[in-house]
Amino acid sequence: MHIEVRDVSKTFGTHKAVADVSFSVGRGKLIGLLGPSGGGKSTLLRMLAGLESPDSGDVFINGKRVNDVPPQERGIGFVFQHYALFKHMNVFDNIAFGLTIRKTDKKEIAARVDELLDLTGLRGFERRYPHQLSGGQRQRVAFARALAPRPELLLLDEPFAAIDAKVRKELRTWLKQLIATLGITSIFVTHDQDEAVEVADEMLIVQQGRLEQQGTPLSVYTAPETAFVAGFIGQSTVIEKPQLLRGFEHVASLEMGSGSSRAIIRPEFVEVGRRRELLYPSAAAKGTVRHVFFRGAHLELEVQVGENRLSAHRSLDQEPLQPGDDVHVLIHRLYLVTEQTASMVENPLKSDPLPVHI
């Protein structure tokens, strides 16, 4: 493995920012480090960079323990949220900065900067200053500067947070292509789930200083290992009494370890419509549409079912529904969770569809 973190902990005063975290990252992987504010993401990144030292545990880069290796000797490039460009330097000099302080030969600097100008799409901007660039261009300069010394590892701390939504989406695609071209191991911190799912080869989900799950975006989304991940990834509704839901009366008898069970239901688990529209009408409960929201590619419905209010998606091609409409609500599946565990449960009533009479 290219990067290994073994049982790393870090405490600031009485606050344990990172608690016994272990993970490994393969060479050339692009990793999204995701979690709520204060979850330990930036502290982990800073310990990898050598800007913080772990209280316990070890950090390995390319098989070498680097706990006591200073940042400048770790072979790491760092991209900050707010660019951190030198305002008095033009694009060329900003990119060349890391090589210049290493006293690299001027011809080698010029060749490397020239290469990065093409790689980052900044050709023609090399004599401009940061204030003459757009936010997206400034961030590309920050990437190029971090890449100039040919680092072993690229660390990015919320690199797109200061950029508007349209440019951010374009840069996400560009970053993924850039990392694939260079084959450089990269770890980026983000609060944006869409960003992590779209860009990352793997995700690390952390909260309260602990690693909750590591895996591909698909595996984390479809098979969350803990209650936190099930509720954190994607849009979800928490149901306190899942045994009251049609088709899930049996969940109270399921063994889920210690603690009371709740359910987490995502909009894509819920089908809402007229009875004639459902393939499994006998597995559906009656409900009432409370709100309808236009989301561009689909409608989002808020539906009251007994004492619970659920969210569901509905295609724009289907018959429109309005607030106050009586509907049938089919919950295909849910995550049954306790304090620590999450388990997918399918609606067993779907096994025997009844004929639908129109």
C-alpha positions as CSV (number, residue, x, y, z in Angstrom):
1,M,0.0,0.0,0.0
2,H,1.2,3.5,-0.8
3,I,-0.3,5.2,2.3
4,E,-0.9,3.5,5.6
5,V,-2.3,5.0,8.8
6,R,-2.2,2.7,11.8
7,D,-4.1,3.4,15.0
8,V,-3.5,7.1,14.8
9,S,-4.9,9.4,17.6
10,K,-4.7,13.1,18.2
11,T,-6.1,15.2,21.1
12,F,-6.3,18.9,21.5
13,G,-6.8,19.8,25.1
14,T,-9.8,17.7,26.2
15,H,-11.1,17.2,22.6
16,K,-10.1,13.9,20.9
17,A,-10.0,15.0,17.2
18,V,-8.9,11.6,15.9
19,A,-9.3,8.3,17.8
20,D,-7.5,5.1,16.8
21,V,-8.0,5.5,13.0
22,S,-6.5,3.0,10.6
23,F,-6.7,2.9,6.8
24,S,-4.6,2.2,3.8
25,V,-4.6,3.7,0.3
26,G,-3.3,2.1,-2.9
27,R,-1.0,4.0,-5.2
28,G,-2.7,6.3,-7.7
29,K,-6.0,6.3,-5.9
30,L,-8.2,9.4,-5.5
31,I,-9.7,9.3,-2.0
32,G,-12.5,11.4,-0.7
33,L,-12.3,12.1,3.0
34,L,-15.9,12.9,4.0
35,G,-17.7,13.7,7.3
36,P,-19.5,16.3,9.3
37,S,-17.8,19.5,10.6
38,G,-15.5,18.6,13.5
39,G,-15.3,15.0,12.5
40,G,-11.5,14.9,12.2
41,K,-11.0,15.2,8.5
42,S,-8.7,18.2,8.4
43,T,-6.7,16.8,11.4
44,L,-6.1,13.6,9.6
45,L,-5.0,15.5,6.5
46,R,-2.6,17.7,8.5
47,M,-1.1,14.6,10.2
48,L,-0.4,13.1,6.8
49,A,1.2,16.3,5.7
50,G,3.3,16.6,8.8
51,L,1.6,19.8,9.9
52,E,0.4,18.0,13.1
53,S,2.0,15.1,14.9
54,P,0.0,12.1,16.1
55,D,-0.1,11.5,19.8
56,S,0.0,7.8,19.1
57,G,0.0,5.5,16.1
58,D,2.0,5.6,12.9
59,V,1.9,7.1,9.4
60,F,3.6,5.4,6.5
61,I,4.2,6.8,3.0
62,N,5.5,4.4,0.4
63,G,6.5,2.0,3.2
64,K,8.4,4.5,5.2
65,R,7.4,5.7,8.7
66,V,7.1,9.5,8.5
67,N,6.0,10.4,12.0
68,D,9.2,12.3,12.6
69,V,9.8,13.5,9.0
70,P,9.3,17.2,8.5
71,P,6.6,18.3,6.0
72,Q,9.1,19.5,3.4
73,E,10.8,16.1,3.3
74,R,7.6,14.0,2.9
75,G,7.1,14.5,-0.8
76,I,3.7,16.0,-0.4
77,G,1.8,18.6,-2.4
78,F,-0.9,20.5,-0.5
79,V,-3.8,22.4,-2.1
80,F,-5.7,24.8,0.3
81,Q,-9.4,25.8,0.2
82,H,-8.6,29.5,-0.5
83,Y,-5.8,29.0,-3.1
84,A,-3.1,30.7,-0.9
85,L,-1.4,32.1,-4.0
86,F,1.2,34.9,-3.7
87,K,-0.5,38.1,-4.8
88,H,2.8,39.7,-5.9
89,M,3.8,36.8,-8.1
90,N,2.4,36.0,-11.6
91,V,1.1,32.6,-12.5
92,F,4.6,31.4,-13.7
93,D,6.3,32.4,-10.5
94,N,3.5,31.0,-8.3
95,I,3.8,27.6,-10.0
96,A,7.6,27.7,-9.9
97,F,7.7,28.7,-6.2
98,G,8.4,25.2,-4.7
99,L,11.1,24.5,-7.2
100,T,12.7,27.9,-6.8
101,I,13.1,27.6,-3.0
102,R,14.8,24.2,-3.7
103,K,17.2,26.0,-5.9
104,T,16.3,23.9,-8.9
105,D,18.1,24.7,-12.2
106,K,16.3,27.5,-14.0
107,K,16.0,25.6,-17.2
108,E,14.4,22.7,-15.3
109,I,12.0,25.1,-13.6
110,A,11.0,26.6,-17.0
111,A,10.4,23.2,-18.5
112,R,8.4,21.9,-15.6
113,V,6.2,25.1,-15.4
114,D,5.7,24.9,-19.2
115,E,4.5,21.3,-18.8
116,L,2.1,22.2,-16.0
117,L,0.7,25.2,-17.9
118,D,-0.4,22.8,-20.6
119,L,-1.6,20.1,-18.2
120,T,-3.8,22.5,-16.2
121,G,-5.1,24.5,-19.2
122,L,-3.3,27.7,-18.1
123,R,-1.3,28.3,-21.3
124,G,-1.4,32.0,-22.1
125,F,-2.0,33.1,-18.5
126,E,1.5,32.7,-17.2
127,R,2.2,36.4,-17.0
128,R,-1.1,37.3,-15.2
129,Y,-1.4,37.9,-11.5
130,P,-3.9,36.2,-9.2
131,H,-6.3,39.2,-9.2
132,Q,-6.5,39.0,-13.0
133,L,-7.8,35.4,-12.8
134,S,-11.2,33.8,-12.2
135,G,-11.7,31.5,-9.1
136,G,-11.4,28.4,-11.2
137,Q,-8.2,29.6,-12.8
138,R,-6.7,30.5,-9.4
139,Q,-7.4,27.0,-8.2
140,R,-5.8,25.5,-11.2
141,V,-2.7,27.6,-10.4
142,A,-2.8,26.2,-6.9
143,F,-2.9,22.6,-8.3
144,A,-0.1,23.3,-10.6
145,R,2.1,24.8,-7.8
146,A,1.4,21.7,-5.6
147,L,2.3,19.4,-8.5
148,A,5.5,21.2,-9.6
149,P,7.9,19.4,-7.3
150,R,6.5,16.0,-8.4
151,P,5.1,15.0,-5.0
152,E,4.4,11.4,-3.9
153,L,1.1,12.4,-2.4
154,L,-1.3,15.2,-3.1
155,L,-3.5,16.5,-0.3
156,L,-6.5,18.8,-0.9
157,D,-8.4,20.5,1.8
158,E,-11.9,21.3,0.4
159,P,-10.3,22.5,-2.8
160,F,-13.6,23.7,-4.5
161,A,-15.4,25.2,-1.5
162,A,-14.6,28.8,-2.6
163,I,-15.8,28.4,-6.2
164,D,-19.3,28.8,-7.6
165,A,-21.4,25.7,-8.3
166,K,-21.0,25.6,-12.1
167,V,-17.2,26.0,-12.1
168,R,-17.0,23.6,-9.2
169,K,-18.6,20.9,-11.2
170,E,-16.3,21.5,-14.2
171,L,-13.3,21.4,-11.9
172,R,-14.4,18.1,-10.4
173,T,-14.4,16.5,-13.8
174,W,-11.0,18.1,-14.6
175,L,-9.5,16.9,-11.3
176,K,-10.5,13.3,-11.8
177,Q,-9.0,13.3,-15.3
178,L,-5.9,15.0,-14.1
179,I,-5.2,12.5,-11.3
180,A,-5.9,9.6,-13.7
181,T,-3.4,11.1,-16.2
182,L,-0.7,11.7,-13.5
183,G,-1.3,8.5,-11.5
184,I,-0.6,10.4,-8.2
185,T,-2.1,9.2,-5.0
186,S,-4.5,12.0,-3.8
187,I,-6.7,12.5,-0.7
188,F,-9.2,15.4,-0.7
189,V,-11.4,16.6,2.2
190,T,-14.9,17.6,1.3
191,H,-18.3,18.2,2.9
192,D,-20.0,17.7,-0.5
193,Q,-21.4,14.2,-0.9
194,D,-22.0,14.7,-4.6
195,E,-18.4,15.8,-5.0
196,A,-17.1,12.7,-3.2
197,V,-19.4,10.3,-5.1
198,E,-18.5,11.8,-8.5
199,V,-14.8,12.2,-8.1
200,A,-13.4,9.6,-5.6
201,D,-12.2,6.1,-6.3
202,E,-12.9,5.4,-2.6
203,M,-14.4,7.3,0.3
204,L,-13.3,7.4,3.9
205,I,-16.3,8.4,6.1
206,V,-15.3,9.8,9.5
207,Q,-17.2,11.3,12.5
208,Q,-16.3,12.2,16.0
209,G,-12.7,11.3,15.2
210,R,-13.4,7.7,14.2
211,L,-13.4,6.0,10.8
212,E,-16.9,4.7,10.1
213,Q,-16.3,3.1,6.7
214,Q,-14.0,2.9,3.8
215,G,-15.1,1.8,0.3
216,T,-16.0,2.7,-3.2
217,P,-18.8,5.4,-3.5
218,L,-21.1,2.6,-4.7
219,S,-20.4,0.2,-1.9
220,V,-20.7,2.9,0.8
221,Y,-24.0,4.2,-0.6
222,T,-25.6,0.8,-1.2
223,A,-24.1,-1.1,1.8
224,P,-23.5,1.2,4.7
225,E,-21.9,-0.6,7.6
226,T,-23.0,1.7,10.5
227,A,-26.1,3.6,11.5
228,F,-24.1,6.9,11.0
229,V,-23.1,6.1,7.4
230,A,-26.7,5.0,6.5
231,G,-28.1,8.3,7.7
232,F,-25.2,10.5,6.5
233,I,-24.9,9.4,2.9
234,G,-27.7,10.4,0.6
235,Q,-31.1,11.9,1.6
236,S,-32.9,10.0,4.3
237,T,-35.8,10.0,6.7
238,V,-35.4,8.5,10.2
239,I,-38.4,6.4,11.4
240,E,-38.6,5.6,15.1
241,K,-41.2,2.8,14.9
242,P,-40.5,0.9,11.7
243,Q,-42.8,-2.0,12.8
244,L,-45.8,0.3,12.1
245,L,-44.9,0.5,8.4
246,R,-46.8,-1.7,5.9
247,G,-44.7,-4.7,5.2
248,F,-42.3,-4.2,8.1
249,E,-44.4,-5.4,11.0
250,H,-41.9,-8.2,11.5
251,V,-38.8,-6.0,12.2
252,A,-39.5,-5.8,15.9
253,S,-38.6,-9.5,16.2
254,L,-35.3,-9.2,14.2
255,E,-32.1,-9.6,16.1
256,M,-30.1,-6.4,15.7
257,G,-27.9,-6.5,18.7
258,S,-28.2,-4.2,21.7
259,G,-30.2,-1.0,21.6
260,S,-33.6,-0.2,20.1
261,S,-34.1,-0.3,16.4
262,R,-34.9,2.6,14.1
263,A,-35.3,2.7,10.3
264,I,-33.7,4.9,7.7
265,I,-35.6,5.3,4.5
266,R,-34.2,7.0,1.3
267,P,-36.5,8.6,-1.3
268,E,-35.5,6.0,-3.9
269,F,-36.8,3.3,-1.6
270,V,-40.3,4.7,-1.7
271,E,-42.8,4.5,-4.6
272,V,-45.8,6.8,-4.5
273,G,-48.8,6.7,-6.9
274,R,-52.3,5.8,-7.7
275,R,-53.2,2.2,-6.9
276,R,-53.3,1.3,-10.5
277,E,-49.7,2.4,-11.0
278,L,-48.2,0.0,-8.5
279,L,-47.0,-3.5,-9.4
280,Y,-47.4,-4.5,-5.7
281,P,-50.5,-2.7,-4.5
282,S,-51.1,-5.1,-1.7
283,A,-47.8,-4.1,-0.2
284,A,-48.6,-0.4,-0.1
285,A,-50.2,1.7,2.5
286,K,-52.5,4.7,2.1
287,G,-51.0,8.1,2.3
288,T,-51.6,11.8,1.5
289,V,-49.3,14.1,-0.5
290,R,-48.3,17.0,1.7
291,H,-45.8,18.9,-0.5
292,V,-44.5,18.6,-4.1
293,F,-41.1,20.1,-5.0
294,F,-39.7,20.5,-8.5
295,R,-36.0,19.2,-8.6
296,G,-35.3,19.6,-12.2
297,A,-35.0,16.0,-13.4
298,H,-37.8,14.8,-11.1
299,L,-40.4,15.8,-8.5
300,E,-39.8,15.2,-4.8
301,L,-42.9,14.4,-2.9
302,E,-43.4,14.7,0.8
303,V,-46.0,12.1,1.8
304,Q,-47.8,11.5,5.1
305,V,-48.3,7.8,6.0
306,G,-49.8,7.4,9.4
307,E,-47.7,9.3,11.9
308,N,-44.7,9.3,9.5
309,R,-43.7,11.7,6.8
310,L,-41.6,10.3,4.0
311,S,-39.8,11.7,0.9
312,A,-40.1,10.0,-2.5
313,H,-39.1,10.8,-6.1
314,R,-41.6,10.8,-9.0
315,S,-40.8,11.0,-12.7
316,L,-41.9,14.1,-14.7
317,D,-43.4,11.7,-17.2
318,Q,-45.9,10.3,-14.7
319,E,-49.3,11.7,-13.9
320,P,-48.8,14.9,-11.8
321,L,-49.7,14.7,-8.1
322,Q,-50.8,17.6,-6.0
323,P,-50.8,18.4,-2.3
324,G,-53.8,16.8,-0.7
325,D,-54.0,13.9,-3.2
326,D,-54.7,10.5,-1.6
327,V,-52.1,8.0,-2.8
328,H,-50.7,4.6,-2.2
329,V,-47.2,4.4,-0.7
330,L,-45.0,1.4,-1.2
331,I,-41.7,1.2,0.8
332,H,-39.6,-1.3,-1.1
333,R,-36.8,-1.5,1.5
334,L,-35.3,0.2,4.5
335,Y,-32.2,0.2,6.6
336,L,-32.9,-1.1,10.1
337,V,-30.4,0.5,12.4
338,T,-29.3,0.5,16.1
339,E,-26.7,2.7,17.7
340,Q,-23.9,1.1,15.7
341,T,-25.3,-1.3,13.1
342,A,-27.2,-1.0,9.8
343,S,-29.0,-3.8,7.9
344,M,-31.0,-3.7,4.7
345,V,-34.5,-5.2,5.0
346,E,-36.7,-5.8,2.0
347,N,-40.5,-5.5,2.1
348,P,-41.6,-9.2,2.0
349,L,-45.1,-8.4,0.8
350,K,-43.7,-7.7,-2.7
351,S,-43.1,-11.4,-3.3
352,D,-46.7,-11.9,-4.3
353,P,-48.1,-9.2,-6.6
354,L,-51.8,-9.0,-7.0
355,P,-53.6,-8.3,-10.3
356,V,-54.2,-4.6,-10.8
357,H,-57.6,-3.6,-12.1
358,I,-57.9,-0.3,-13.9
